[in-house]
């Protein structure tokens, strides 16, 4: 579809999945990860995408410019485990056409 982008997601087992994500459904990256079942049920998006649990933390491995991190996301990551310089909460990354080619890796479960 013309409203779809391609995203590469490395799951917690190290397997790379190249998935298609719709840009016309107001989804975020966490919802795409859940849609493709790339993390066991109940281990990602526990707070429902409210930036309150960090279960959807991922590492951004591409140079694509993401939306600026908001205070809630920054505060949650400051308390999370396994945080790296390129950490983001996937629930705070809306799927837009600008993200075509995005590459991320799921952070370990905490």
C-alpha positions in Angstrom: 0.0 0.0 0.0 1.1 3.5 -0.6 0.5 4.5 3.0 2.8 1.8 4.4 6.4 2.1 5.5 9.0 -0.6 6.2 10.6 -0.9 9.6 13.3 -3.4 10.7 12.8 -4.6 14.3 15.2 -6.8 16.1 13.4 -8.9 18.7 14.8 -9.9 22.1 16.1 -13.1 20.6 18.2 -11.2 18.1 16.1 -12.0 15.1 15.5 -9.2 12.6 12.0 -8.8 11.3 11.3 -6.5 8.3 7.7 -5.4 8.8 5.2 -3.2 7.0 3.6 -0.5 9.1 0.6 1.6 8.1 0.9 5.4 8.3 -2.8 6.1 8.0 -4.0 4.4 11.2 -2.5 6.7 13.9 -0.5 3.8 15.3 2.8 4.0 17.2 5.8 1.7 17.0 4.8 -0.3 20.1 1.4 -1.1 18.5 3.2 -2.4 15.4 5.5 -4.6 17.6 2.4 -6.0 19.3 0.6 -6.4 16.0 3.4 -8.6 14.6 3.8 -10.4 18.0 7.5 -9.6 18.2 7.5 -9.8 22.0 5.7 -12.3 24.2 2.2 -11.2 25.3 2.3 -9.2 28.5 6.0 -8.1 28.1 5.5 -5.0 26.1 3.2 -2.1 26.4 2.1 -3.0 29.9 0.9 0.5 30.6 -1.0 0.7 27.3 1.3 3.2 25.7 1.1 6.0 28.3 4.9 6.3 28.8 4.6 4.9 32.3 6.3 1.5 32.3 9.3 1.4 29.9 8.3 -2.2 28.9 8.4 -1.0 25.2 11.9 0.5 25.4 13.9 0.1 22.2 17.2 1.2 20.8 17.1 3.3 17.6 19.8 1.9 15.3 19.3 4.2 12.3 19.9 7.9 11.6 16.2 8.7 11.0 15.1 11.8 12.9 12.4 10.9 15.4 10.0 13.3 17.1 11.6 15.1 20.1 11.4 13.2 23.4 8.8 14.7 25.7 9.2 15.1 29.5 7.2 11.9 30.4 9.3 9.7 28.2 12.5 11.2 29.4 11.4 10.7 33.1 10.5 7.1 32.4 13.8 6.3 30.7 15.7 7.9 33.6 14.3 5.2 35.9 14.4 2.2 33.4 16.9 -0.6 33.2 19.2 -1.2 30.2 19.0 2.4 29.0 21.4 3.5 26.3 22.0 6.8 24.6 19.8 5.7 21.7 16.9 4.5 23.9 13.3 5.5 23.2 9.9 4.3 24.3 8.3 2.7 21.2 4.9 3.9 22.4 6.0 7.5 21.9 7.1 7.0 18.3 4.1 7.6 16.0 4.2 5.8 12.6 4.6 8.4 9.9 6.0 8.3 6.3 9.2 10.0 7.6 10.1 6.7 9.5 10.4 4.6 6.4 13.5 2.5 6.8 13.6 2.9 10.6 15.7 0.2 12.4 15.2 -0.6 16.1 16.1 -3.3 18.6 13.9 -4.2 21.5 15.6 -3.7 24.9 15.8 -6.7 27.2 12.9 -7.3 29.6 13.4 -5.7 33.0 
